[in-house]
């Protein structure tokens, strides 16, 4: 039996380094650790064909053809970021003179921004179309799938256009397994871009009908997936599918000790109690809650610092303007949108605590990255964080920022982190463990005999939590 691990989006967007891309990259890197008797092949699905990936990332230097895909992806993504900046600028300017008191000027400003954004959308869509049809033959080779193969959709496949080829493979006897990171566009659409909600709904309806089994990245999400599938298909039909979960690893694989850490980052960490928030800046991450809580602490005279790390996402125009115009900006309030893994690791090593006030999550990768490095975590009291952190995290309620303020005051006043169990007694998986657990559990549900040595249950790989 062969396991075909789909990584199409990461192959096409090698420069991306947010949550799902980290997962895909690290699982692919560690497939060789799964076991000699298990054949795991990274694959992409393009142009109605399946290609085995021989090199996930293009060479740092090489011919034009080798770097063609990277150039397409970078240009496409830069056009997208430029369009986002246009609307961010519009949101900032419409509330200032001379637009503030003139509906006519606001209308003209919006019309100008809309026309500029539309003019950039045309080449962006053309680049996307070209990119979808291009395969770098130095990194991927066409392959034939066999009955009994198992296709594991590990990447963010809701972005993809390979549904017909996946359906064809299923008719030819290839098993389909879907990795589910979360159901947030379905359960909390208010936190998502409207386009994503529509795309995700269509994708999930397709994957429910197509997949033989589902692997979630936490038990919390696994239970949600089972309930959603039962609701859509009915309990009897849902019983024909299988449901399981695995956990993600914790290493920062792109952190290189020799890389330079910027002076601004070192200056922030020096002689301060820095409370760190690491995530894309978007509504469900609840950065506003953090800012409100720390403003209360600063009003009391506290010298603690708050640092936001992560790229700017959607629906955050007012928040970003508030941060940039804040009187504590670059004093006790900091924001970095482009840290390298080395700089992020430096922040983990020189901060007082990670603070994570999300409304909803599928897992929470920064939590395990921080705690594995000895940085304690204060997090919102939601089920998935309890599943991951156990008694080694400190939890606060989301109804009132004072709940977090009390934890910070206690920690700063006593020096003792307000959790039941010390973070030093908490352990977590490596990415090797994560890859072994994923393939092992997929094999348990799809194979005819156990081929893998290694952990097959949570207790085998998790220490005291």
C-alpha positions as semicolon CSV with decimal commas, in nm:
position;residue;x (nm);y (nm);z (nm)
1;X;0,000;0,000;0,000
2;X;0,124;0,346;-0,090
3;X;0,028;0,668;0,087
4;X;0,016;0,968;-0,147
5;X;0,055;1,284;0,061
6;X;-0,096;1,580;-0,125
7;X;0,096;1,909;-0,096
8;X;-0,020;2,109;-0,401
9;X;-0,060;2,452;-0,240
10;X;0,276;2,446;-0,061
11;X;0,446;2,329;-0,382
12;X;0,295;2,627;-0,566
13;X;0,349;2,882;-0,285
14;X;0,687;2,793;-0,133
15;X;0,728;3,136;0,024
16;X;0,420;3,103;0,251
17;X;0,496;3,017;0,614
18;X;0,175;3,035;0,814
19;X;0,008;2,753;1,007
20;X;-0,104;2,502;0,742
21;X;0,208;2,558;0,532
22;X;0,423;2,480;0,838
23;X;0,230;2,158;0,896
24;X;0,253;2,037;0,535
25;X;0,622;2,124;0,505
26;X;0,718;1,947;0,827
27;X;0,510;1,635;0,765
28;X;0,661;1,603;0,416
29;X;1,013;1,649;0,558
30;X;0,959;1,367;0,808
31;X;0,792;1,107;0,587
32;X;1,123;0,926;0,566
33;X;1,105;0,866;0,943
34;X;0,772;0,681;0,925
35;X;0,919;0,338;0,858
36;X;1,102;0,145;0,588
37;X;0,804;-0,082;0,520
38;X;0,572;0,209;0,450
39;X;0,579;0,389;0,116
40;X;0,487;0,758;0,149
41;X;0,504;0,974;-0,164
42;X;0,450;1,353;-0,165
43;X;0,226;1,437;-0,461
44;X;0,060;1,729;-0,634
45;X;-0,258;1,715;-0,843
46;X;-0,248;1,941;-1,150
47;X;-0,390;1,942;-1,502
48;X;-0,592;1,627;-1,429
49;X;-0,275;1,433;-1,342
50;X;-0,085;1,317;-1,036
51;X;0,283;1,411;-0,997
52;X;0,525;1,275;-0,740
53;X;0,724;1,557;-0,581
54;X;1,097;1,508;-0,581
55;X;1,173;1,854;-0,440
56;X;0,914;2,053;-0,247
57;X;1,095;2,384;-0,284
58;X;1,272;2,526;-0,589
59;X;1,649;2,553;-0,583
60;X;1,780;2,878;-0,435
61;X;1,964;2,939;-0,760
62;X;1,919;2,784;-1,098
63;X;1,772;2,821;-1,442
64;X;1,473;3,032;-1,533
65;X;1,253;2,722;-1,555
66;X;1,346;2,617;-1,202
67;X;1,242;2,952;-1,056
68;X;0,943;3,014;-1,285
69;X;0,683;2,877;-1,041
70;X;0,827;3,077;-0,754
71;X;0,822;3,395;-0,959
72;X;0,458;3,339;-1,055
73;X;0,356;3,273;-0,695
74;X;0,547;3,567;-0,554
75;X;0,405;3,808;-0,811
76;X;0,052;3,676;-0,759
77;X;0,080;3,709;-0,380
78;X;0,236;4,056;-0,398
79;X;-0,051;4,177;-0,615
80;X;-0,291;4,038;-0,356
81;X;-0,112;4,215;-0,071
82;X;-0,108;4,539;-0,273
83;X;-0,484;4,516;-0,321
84;X;-0,526;4,463;0,054
85;X;-0,310;4,770;0,126
86;X;-0,524;4,979;-0,107
87;X;-0,835;4,903;0,097
88;X;-0,649;4,944;0,425
89;X;-0,541;5,289;0,309
90;X;-0,898;5,368;0,207
91;X;-1,030;5,271;0,552
92;X;-0,774;5,499;0,715
93;X;-0,825;5,798;0,487
94;X;-1,206;5,802;0,473
95;X;-1,219;5,895;0,843
96;X;-0,978;6,189;0,804
97;X;-0,997;6,536;0,653
98;X;-1,109;6,620;0,386
99;X;-1,309;6,297;0,335
100;X;-1,456;6,277;0,685
101;X;-1,729;6,536;0,628
102;X;-1,779;6,498;0,252
103;X;-1,986;6,208;0,113
104;X;-1,891;6,314;-0,241
105;X;-1,517;6,295;-0,172
106;X;-1,559;5,960;0,004
107;X;-1,750;5,829;-0,298
108;X;-1,476;5,946;-0,534
109;X;-1,205;5,798;-0,310
110;X;-1,385;5,463;-0,298
111;X;-1,436;5,467;-0,677
112;X;-1,063;5,531;-0,728
113;X;-0,965;5,248;-0,492
114;X;-1,214;5,011;-0,652
115;X;-1,084;5,087;-1,002
116;X;-0,721;5,045;-0,893
117;X;-0,796;4,717;-0,715
118;X;-0,986;4,587;-1,020
119;X;-0,697;4,674;-1,251
120;X;-0,466;4,464;-1,031
121;X;-0,717;4,177;-1,012
122;X;-0,691;4,107;-1,387
123;X;-0,316;4,025;-1,395
124;X;-0,352;3,846;-1,061
125;X;-0,615;3,610;-1,207
126;X;-0,407;3,555;-1,521
127;X;-0,102;3,465;-1,311
128;X;-0,313;3,225;-1,107
129;X;-0,435;3,053;-1,425
130;X;-0,082;3,019;-1,566
131;X;0,047;2,894;-1,231
132;X;-0,225;2,628;-1,209
133;X;-0,118;2,482;-1,543
134;X;0,257;2,494;-1,489
135;X;0,457;2,202;-1,351
136;X;0,831;2,231;-1,291
137;X;0,959;1,897;-1,425
138;X;1,279;1,935;-1,220
139;X;1,072;1,911;-0,899
140;X;0,784;1,678;-0,994
141;X;0,735;1,373;-1,215
142;X;0,409;1,235;-1,352
143;X;0,309;0,908;-1,189
144;X;0,040;0,644;-1,215
145;X;-0,180;0,564;-0,918
146;X;-0,277;0,206;-0,838
147;X;-0,587;0,052;-0,684
148;X;-0,525;0,031;-0,310
149;X;-0,323;0,354;-0,294
150;X;-0,443;0,605;-0,033
151;X;-0,449;0,975;-0,119
152;X;-0,412;1,187;0,196
153;X;-0,531;1,544;0,130
154;X;-0,293;1,713;0,372
155;X;-0,279;2,059;0,216
156;X;-0,545;2,334;0,207
157;X;-0,739;2,162;-0,071
158;X;-1,037;2,399;-0,056
159;X;-0,823;2,632;-0,270
160;X;-0,772;2,362;-0,532
161;X;-0,930;2,276;-0,865
162;X;-0,842;1,905;-0,859
163;X;-1,179;1,768;-0,748
164;X;-1,244;1,586;-1,080
165;X;-0,909;1,405;-1,071
166;X;-0,966;1,303;-0,707
167;X;-1,308;1,165;-0,800
168;X;-1,153;0,972;-1,090
169;X;-0,888;0,825;-0,859
170;X;-1,159;0,715;-0,618
171;X;-1,345;0,535;-0,899
172;X;-1,017;0,360;-0,986
173;X;-0,983;0,221;-0,634
174;X;-0,772;0,487;-0,462
175;X;-0,877;0,567;-0,105
176;X;-0,933;0,931;-0,010
177;X;-0,847;1,069;0,335
178;X;-0,903;1,434;0,426
179;X;-0,702;1,616;0,692
180;X;-0,929;1,872;0,863
181;X;-0,763;2,169;1,034
182;X;-1,082;2,333;1,158
183;X;-1,443;2,407;1,064
184;X;-1,430;2,777;1,146
185;X;-1,579;2,901;0,815
186;X;-1,883;2,682;0,893
187;X;-1,913;2,728;1,269
188;X;-1,793;3,092;1,297
189;X;-1,841;3,254;0,954
190;X;-1,847;3,601;1,112
191;X;-1,469;3,577;1,155
192;X;-1,396;3,485;0,793
193;X;-1,383;3,649;0,455
194;X;-1,714;3,597;0,272
195;X;-1,540;3,441;-0,026
196;X;-1,366;3,186;0,197
197;X;-1,696;3,092;0,361
198;X;-1,854;3,014;0,023
199;X;-1,550;2,822;-0,104
200;X;-1,512;2,625;0,219
201;X;-1,881;2,533;0,227
202;X;-1,863;2,397;-0,128
203;X;-1,538;2,211;-0,052
204;X;-1,666;2,055;0,269
205;X;-1,986;1,939;0,101
206;X;-1,766;1,774;-0,164
207;X;-1,521;1,619;0,080
208;X;-1,801;1,476;0,295
209;X;-1,933;1,287;-0,008
210;X;-1,589;1,190;-0,142
211;X;-1,361;1,099;0,150
212;X;-1,344;0,755;0,307
213;X;-1,208;0,897;0,632
214;X;-1,116;1,215;0,816
215;X;-0,808;1,303;1,020
216;X;-0,848;1,613;1,238
217;X;-0,559;1,794;1,410
218;X;-0,717;1,765;1,755
219;X;-0,983;1,553;1,922
220;X;-1,195;1,865;1,965
221;X;-1,206;1,921;1,589
222;X;-1,246;1,550;1,523
223;X;-1,566;1,545;1,729
224;X;-1,694;1,849;1,538
225;X;-1,621;1,682;1,205
226;X;-1,806;1,365;1,304
227;X;-2,112;1,568;1,410
228;X;-2,108;1,776;1,092
229;X;-2,078;1,470;0,867
230;X;-2,361;1,297;1,052
231;X;-2,578;1,606;1,011
232;X;-2,509;1,629;0,636
233;X;-2,525;1,259;0,546
234;X;-2,734;1,107;0,821
235;X;-2,600;0,881;1,095
236;X;-2,624;0,559;0,893
237;X;-2,434;0,694;0,592
238;X;-2,176;0,866;0,818
239;X;-2,097;0,532;0,983
240;X;-1,947;0,421;0,651
241;X;-1,668;0,678;0,706
242;X;-1,402;0,669;0,977
243;X;-1,289;0,955;1,202
244;X;-0,966;1,009;1,392
245;X;-0,715;1,279;1,488
246;X;-0,343;1,339;1,524
247;X;-0,135;1,615;1,682
248;X;0,106;1,863;1,530
249;X;0,476;1,898;1,609
250;X;0,654;2,189;1,771
251;X;0,994;2,260;1,612
252;X;1,060;2,580;1,416
253;X;1,226;2,409;1,124
254;X;1,333;2,728;0,945
255;X;1,515;2,877;1,243
256;X;1,886;2,901;1,165
257;X;2,117;2,987;1,459
258;X;2,349;3,195;1,244
259;X;2,080;3,431;1,120
260;X;2,075;3,788;1,243
261;X;1,808;3,908;1,485
262;X;1,713;4,267;1,417
263;X;1,815;4,535;1,664
264;X;1,451;4,639;1,705
265;X;1,356;4,291;1,824
266;X;1,643;4,272;2,072
267;X;1,569;4,622;2,200
268;X;1,206;4,530;2,264
269;X;1,299;4,222;2,469
270;X;1,572;4,392;2,671
271;X;1,482;4,477;3,032
272;X;1,107;4,429;2,978
273;X;0,839;4,178;3,072
274;X;0,717;4,107;2,718
275;X;0,383;3,933;2,666
276;X;0,383;3,785;2,318
277;X;0,095;3,718;2,078
278;X;0,187;3,514;1,767
279;X;-0,073;3,477;1,492
280;X;-0,214;3,630;1,178
281;X;-0,389;3,950;1,280
282;X;-0,755;3,873;1,212
283;X;-1,081;3,910;1,411
284;X;-1,110;3,560;1,560
285;X;-0,763;3,587;1,715
286;X;-0,908;3,862;1,936
287;X;-0,616;4,108;1,941
288;X;-0,859;4,381;2,052
289;X;-0,916;4,194;2,380
290;X;-0,542;4,191;2,447
291;X;-0,501;4,560;2,371
292;X;-0,792;4,648;2,600
293;X;-0,647;4,438;2,882
294;X;-0,297;4,583;2,855
295;X;-0,429;4,939;2,829
296;X;-0,591;4,877;3,167
297;X;-0,259;4,753;3,308
298;X;-0,070;5,052;3,164
299;X;-0,322;5,291;3,315
300;X;-0,234;5,133;3,652
301;X;0,134;5,210;3,592
302;X;0,246;4,860;3,491
303;X;0,563;4,843;3,281
304;X;0,470;4,518;3,105
305;X;0,497;4,519;2,725
306;X;0,270;4,366;2,462
307;X;0,401;4,249;2,126
308;X;0,194;4,137;1,827
309;X;0,379;3,906;1,584
310;X;0,215;3,800;1,259
311;X;0,112;3,912;0,916
312;X;-0,188;4,142;0,873
313;X;-0,501;3,955;0,769
314;X;-0,855;4,063;0,690
315;X;-1,115;4,286;0,861
316;X;-0,847;4,454;1,076
317;X;-0,822;4,805;0,931
318;X;-0,946;4,985;1,244
319;X;-0,731;4,770;1,474
320;X;-0,413;4,826;1,271
321;X;-0,472;5,201;1,270
322;X;-0,536;5,193;1,646
323;X;-0,207;5,006;1,702
324;X;-0,002;5,233;1,479
325;X;-0,145;5,550;1,636
326;X;-0,126;5,420;1,994
327;X;0,068;5,643;2,239
328;X;0,252;5,333;2,367
329;X;0,363;5,222;2,019
330;X;0,734;5,124;2,027
331;X;0,739;5,197;2,401
332;X;0,527;4,927;2,563
333;X;0,337;4,818;2,252
334;X;0,512;4,655;1,954
335;X;0,412;4,492;1,626
336;X;0,624;4,286;1,383
337;X;0,462;4,152;1,066
338;X;0,763;3,984;0,904
339;X;0,972;3,801;1,164
340;X;1,192;3,515;1,048
341;X;1,175;3,185;1,239
342;X;1,506;3,276;1,406
343;X;1,361;3,606;1,528
344;X;1,043;3,433;1,641
345;X;1,248;3,181;1,836
346;X;1,438;3,472;1,993
347;X;1,107;3,624;2,103
348;X;0,991;3,291;2,250
349;X;1,319;3,271;2,444
350;X;1,313;3,629;2,575
351;X;0,946;3,686;2,656
352;X;0,760;3,659;2,984
353;X;0,460;3,468;2,852
354;X;0,264;3,391;2,538
355;X;-0,090;3,530;2,550
356;X;-0,348;3,378;2,318
357;X;-0,709;3,507;2,341
358;X;-0,862;3,334;2,037
359;X;-1,237;3,285;2,020
360;X;-1,195;2,957;1,830
361;X;-0,905;2,745;1,702
362;X;-0,838;2,410;1,539
363;X;-0,517;2,359;1,733
364;X;-0,300;2,661;1,819
365;X;0,049;2,592;1,685
366;X;0,219;2,889;1,862
367;X;0,110;2,745;2,198
368;X;0,311;2,426;2,157
369;X;0,601;2,613;1,994
370;X;0,620;2,842;2,298
371;X;0,571;2,582;2,572
372;X;0,819;2,340;2,418
373;X;1,076;2,620;2,463
374;X;0,980;2,677;2,825
375;X;0,767;2,987;2,764
376;X;0,447;2,963;2,971
377;X;0,113;3,036;2,808
378;X;-0,197;3,229;2,910
379;X;-0,485;3,135;2,680
380;X;-0,858;3,174;2,638
381;X;-1,058;2,903;2,809
382;X;-1,175;2,706;2,504
383;X;-1,188;2,324;2,473
384;X;-0,901;2,276;2,227
385;X;-0,660;2,475;2,446
386;X;-0,756;2,262;2,746
387;X;-0,689;1,955;2,531
388;X;-0,341;2,080;2,440
389;X;-0,228;2,262;2,752
390;X;-0,395;2,064;3,026
391;X;-0,302;2,198;3,368
392;X;0,020;2,361;3,245
393;X;-0,154;2,664;3,089
394;X;-0,325;2,952;3,266
395;X;-0,675;3,024;3,132
396;X;-0,882;3,341;3,121
397;X;-1,240;3,418;3,021
398;X;-1,326;3,617;2,712
399;X;-1,620;3,812;2,852
400;X;-1,401;4,062;3,040
401;X;-1,033;4,166;2,988
402;X;-0,998;4,193;3,367
403;X;-0,978;3,812;3,371
404;X;-0,643;3,832;3,190
405;X;-0,530;4,136;3,390
406;X;-0,558;3,935;3,712
407;X;-0,329;3,663;3,574
408;X;-0,068;3,918;3,462
409;X;-0,076;4,104;3,796
410;X;-0,036;3,776;3,985
411;X;0,254;3,663;3,768
412;X;0,432;3,998;3,784
413;X;0,374;4,033;4,157
414;X;0,477;3,685;4,271
415;X;0,702;3,564;3,991
416;X;0,509;3,235;3,999
417;X;0,317;3,147;3,686
418;X;-0,054;3,100;3,769
419;X;-0,101;2,745;3,639
420;X;-0,153;2,423;3,834
421;X;0,146;2,243;3,676
422;X;0,486;2,384;3,584
423;X;0,555;2,420;3,213
424;X;0,880;2,226;3,267
425;X;0,671;1,912;3,328
426;X;0,479;1,952;3,000
427;X;0,599;1,766;2,690
428;X;0,483;1,748;2,332
429;X;0,545;1,579;1,997
430;X;0,823;1,644;1,753
431;X;0,734;1,674;1,384
432;X;0,876;1,324;1,342
433;X;0,628;1,196;1,603
434;X;0,350;1,388;1,428
435;X;0,425;1,232;1,088
436;X;0,446;0,883;1,241
437;X;0,117;0,938;1,425
438;X;-0,062;1,065;1,113
439;X;0,047;0,783;0,884
440;X;0,009;0,523;1,161
441;X;-0,351;0,617;1,227
442;X;-0,437;0,640;0,859
443;X;-0,287;0,296;0,813
444;X;-0,486;0,162;1,110
445;X;-0,808;0,258;0,932
446;X;-0,707;0,170;0,575
447;X;-0,452;-0,111;0,599
448;X;-0,492;-0,482;0,642
449;X;-0,210;-0,522;0,893
450;X;-0,001;-0,301;1,117
451;X;0,321;-0,202;0,939
452;X;0,437;0,078;1,165
453;X;0,625;0,084;1,488
454;X;0,562;0,394;1,695
455;X;0,287;0,575;1,877
456;X;-0,075;0,499;1,786
457;X;-0,245;0,663;2,084
458;X;-0,225;1,004;2,245
459;X;-0,078;0,869;2,567
460;X;0,211;0,713;2,376
461;X;0,341;1,048;2,260
462;X;0,220;1,307;2,511
463;X;0,378;1,358;2,847
464;X;0,237;1,537;3,148
465;X;0,001;1,812;3,035
